[in-house]
């Protein structure tokens, strides 16, 4: 099932993939609400990269311990 379209404002900060319990969330810096709550890290990374590319921003991917694993810069 494809998640609904998400509107990403170009004036906002990076998009992060972070662990939350056994799930992975995609979240913009400074926003309290997650853009996506995914079952797998792979799903969260795929969506974060798509949204970052569309908005000319970076997708920052975190490890399970919260440290940064990698980033994709589309700006």
C-alpha positions as CSV (number, residue, x, y, z in Angstrom):
1,X,0.0,0.0,0.0
2,X,1.4,3.4,-1.1
3,X,1.3,6.1,1.5
4,X,-0.7,9.2,0.7
5,X,1.1,12.1,-1.0
6,X,2.9,14.3,1.4
7,X,3.4,18.0,0.9
8,X,6.9,19.1,1.7
9,X,7.5,22.8,2.0
10,X,10.8,23.9,0.4
11,X,11.6,26.4,3.2
12,X,11.9,23.7,5.8
13,X,14.9,21.8,7.0
14,X,16.2,18.3,6.3
15,X,14.2,15.1,6.4
16,X,15.3,12.5,8.9
17,X,14.7,8.8,9.2
18,X,14.8,7.9,12.9
19,X,13.9,4.8,15.0
20,X,10.8,4.8,17.2
21,X,10.5,1.6,19.1
22,X,10.4,-1.2,16.5
23,X,9.3,1.2,13.8
24,X,10.9,3.9,11.7
25,X,9.6,7.4,11.2
26,X,10.3,10.1,8.6
27,X,10.2,13.5,10.1
28,X,11.1,17.1,9.2
29,X,13.4,19.0,11.5
30,X,11.3,21.3,13.7
31,X,8.1,19.5,13.1
32,X,6.3,17.5,15.9
33,X,4.3,15.3,13.5
34,X,5.9,12.5,11.5
35,X,5.4,12.4,7.7
36,X,5.5,8.6,7.8
37,X,5.4,5.8,10.4
38,X,6.9,2.8,8.6
39,X,7.3,-0.9,9.5
40,X,10.7,-1.1,8.0
41,X,13.8,1.1,7.7
42,X,14.0,0.4,4.0
43,X,10.5,1.8,3.4
44,X,11.2,4.9,5.5
45,X,14.5,5.5,3.6
46,X,12.9,5.1,0.2
47,X,10.2,7.7,1.0
48,X,12.6,10.1,2.7
49,X,14.8,10.1,-0.3
50,X,11.9,10.7,-2.7
51,X,10.6,13.6,-0.6
52,X,14.0,15.1,-0.1
53,X,14.7,14.9,-3.9
54,X,11.3,16.6,-4.7
55,X,12.0,19.4,-2.2
56,X,15.7,19.9,-3.0
57,X,16.8,19.0,0.5
58,X,18.7,16.3,2.4
59,X,17.6,13.0,3.7
60,X,19.5,12.1,6.9
61,X,19.3,8.4,7.8
62,X,19.9,7.3,11.4
63,X,20.9,4.0,12.9
64,X,18.8,2.2,15.5
65,X,20.9,3.8,18.2
66,X,20.1,7.3,16.9
67,X,23.5,8.1,15.4
68,X,23.7,9.3,11.8
69,X,24.4,6.5,9.3
70,X,24.4,8.4,6.0
71,X,22.8,11.3,4.3
72,X,21.6,12.1,0.7
73,X,21.9,15.7,-0.4
74,X,19.6,16.8,-3.1
75,X,19.9,20.6,-2.7
